[in-house]
Amino acid sequence: MKKIFTYIGISILAVFILLNGVIIFSGRLYLYKALATTYMKGKGGPSATEYQIFENRKITAADPQPWPKSSHYNSKTLPEYLEKLMREVDSHAFVIIKNDTLIHEQYWDNFSDTSHTNSFSMAKSYTGALLGFALQDGFIKNLHEPVSNYIPEFKNDWRSKITLEHLVTMTSGIGFDENYANPFSYPAEGYYGSDLLKASTNYKNKESEPGTVYKYLSGNTALLGYCLAKATGKSLAEYLSKKLWTPLNCEHDAYWSLDKKDGLEKAFCCINSNAKDFARMGKLYMHLGNWNGKQLLDSNFIRSSIAPFNCIEEDCTPNHTYGYSWWLTEYKGLTVFYMRGMLGQYVICVPEKKLVISKLARKRRIPGKTHYPLDVGYCIDAALSMYGDN
């Protein structure tokens, strides 16, 4: 027995030494943080509620106002089979806005309307909106400005052809590795690493001509966020607070995770807030940039954001999936556009039903045969089953 334990101990030590050697030799020092905050804590990957493990920059809610409540507020109960589906993915918040009023809110697992949750890739839609504001404010001349205006090294190779519009539509052609299971891939380094700009500019391989093929890759939004910060002279969190969070009357301060202390916001992810404040973005886009009678963001920019960009998808069919950092689909004959995050975070807009649905969770459901996540359909079904006639 003693020999067995000795053998096990030596084996563990050998694996530890080998793993350290791989990390150090590859220069992937961010893997220490990844391991310390996942497997060493009994988790298999990132969590929706771990923003405290990063440095963060506050997004200030300077003019908080609660949602007006519908006369039918919380008058219906989530059907049992839909409640079961929500619990299967560890949902912790489900909010329905109808006719611009709060008609339903529900929370699980000790979460509330003040709990902060990582938006993950819903942050891409906020970054896309900031591009629209930078255009309005004159910080950026037009969408066809080359990225090399803000990242000079792009002038030295084929990336000189990439424009800001190519970044916001995921058509840059840069071959970022979006493998979420590979700890050496871009998402892991972007999320856990401490030099987001270096991680994002290291990729020089060309997969397609800029502007021709839509391929969802987080590095595009990281580059866009850097360009916006350079153009505006403001941090993304500061600009978001001024242009969106405060004008939308968000009730609570939010936090945008950084790559390091006083560093860059992770533009491709990691705005930490709550379901009701996230839902305000849906209302703004449902009203084509108008918020309670005041035009905040140009309506034509919004229209382009929620319409397919003119390009092809990877299977060579016309793009029908993505606009300016918003996802697009149809569900049971209804036009739908939505924001989505990696672990079941959604803000879903159904204009024909005047619905905005916000759902937050800790897990994502295994994709079905549809080109949209199954939870998008379940959320719409839930809203319509309870309040479709109100």
Secondary structure as UniProt FT lines:
FT   HELIX           2..26
FT   HELIX           30..37
FT   HELIX           39..41
FT   TURN            48..49
FT   HELIX           51..53
FT   STRAND          56..59
FT   TURN            71..74
FT   HELIX           80..88
FT   TURN            89..90
FT   STRAND          91..98
FT   TURN            99..100
FT   STRAND          101..107
FT   TURN            109..110
FT   TURN            113..114
FT   STRAND          117..118
FT   TURN            120..121
FT   HELIX           122..136
FT   TURN            137..138
FT   TURN            143..144
FT   HELIX           147..149
FT   HELIX           152..156
FT   HELIX           158..161
FT   HELIX           164..168
FT   TURN            169..170
FT   TURN            180..181
FT   TURN            183..184
FT   HELIX           186..192
FT   HELIX           196..201
FT   TURN            210..212
FT   HELIX           218..232
FT   HELIX           236..240
FT   HELIX           241..245
FT   TURN            246..249
FT   STRAND          254..258
FT   TURN            261..262
FT   TURN            267..268
FT   STRAND          271..273
FT   HELIX           275..286
FT   TURN            287..289
FT   STRAND          290..291
FT   TURN            292..293
FT   STRAND          294..295
FT   HELIX           299..305
FT   TURN            314..315
FT   STRAND          327..331
FT   TURN            332..333
FT   STRAND          334..341
FT   TURN            342..344
FT   STRAND          345..350
FT   HELIX           351..353
FT   STRAND          355..361
FT   HELIX           374..387
FT   TURN            388..389
//
